[in-house]
Amino acid sequence: MIRRRHLVAAGALLPAFARAQTAAPPAPAMPSPGRRAWAAQVPQIRLGVLGGESESDRLGRYDAYRKLFEDTFGVPTRMFFASDYSGVQQAFAAKTLEIANMSPAAYAGVWLDTNGGVEPILVTKEPDGSTSYVALMYARADSGITKLEDMRGKSMAWSDPNSASGYLIPRAELRAAGINPEPGAFFSRTGFAGGHDQALVAVLQKQYDAGVCWSSGQGEESRGFSRGVLTAAVEKGLLDMKDLRIIWRSRPIQNGPIVVRADLPAAFKKDMVDFHLALPAAHPDIHKAVERGSAVGWVPTRHEDYAVFVDMRRAEATERRRRN
């Protein structure tokens, strides 16, 4: 596997993570059922689930996944539903989670908060072999906004301060393009909607002129592309893409990782890797429910693939201190 990482000047990065894939070896078999020696140190598995959906929707998508952990490893498995990105970050920092699928920026945040106390083990792979997605800026189709420049003097709904695609990446790219993303500069005002779904609703209800979300950026735009926030909204019947216009997209962004606590046993981490590498073939319905959209599985990843997001988080913190 060839890893490529593109960095830019501090504070204005844009990772163009596209990974060239060599012929992949066969996926490992699902780990054989049975209680492990690591259970003495990990008597239960606590799964972190990021916000953005209702709890009932998340329970419907993740409960079979949770039960498969129990059936495979013989330890109780619980789901921790966070209302926002910071909830999962705080749970990792408090060591009340063992594993979660995180956004790249959220991972960088908790890595900083815990002084390297978390570790990325796997990253989602797309059908073309890439491990990336994009941020899309959208406006209502009836707003008269057709391009980024039309947003001058308009209002922007950021998704979450810990979101790469919904906050950090767009701000970094705008700065790199000479646009100040702070309220009252290019935009008339900005605000946090509380998540990607909430930002979409706020734009559709005319509370803001535009929002930003994550997407594969591939496939049919009329279906909300092949994967992402818009895809899910279209599939649920909550959005007709005719009501939106995409006015900007970022460079490729490395997909978020599956993250474990760094202090957990190596045997636990290996079982987590083998479990997920085998999941798409062994339990395709569970994989589809958890990942949604076009992802075909996972490939190994490492902290160095997310170093650019750590740099971004540090740059944002420096900017906040400067303003205060």
Secondary structure, DSSP 8 states (H G I E B T S, - for coil): -B------STT--------B------------SS--GGGGT-SSEEEEE-SSS-HHHHHHHHHHHHHHHHHHH-S-EEEEE-SSHHHHHHHHHTT--SEEE--HHHHHHHHHHTTS-EEEEEEEE-TTS--EEEEEEEEETTSS--SGGGGTT-EEEE--TT-IIIIIHHHHHHHHTT---STTTSSSEEEE-SSHHHHHHHHHTTSSSEEEEEE---S-GGGT-SSBHHHHHHHTTS--GGGEEEEEE-S-EE--EEEEETTS-HHHHHHHHHHHHHHHHH-HHHHHHHH-TT--EEEE--GGGGHHHHHHHHHHHHHHHHH-
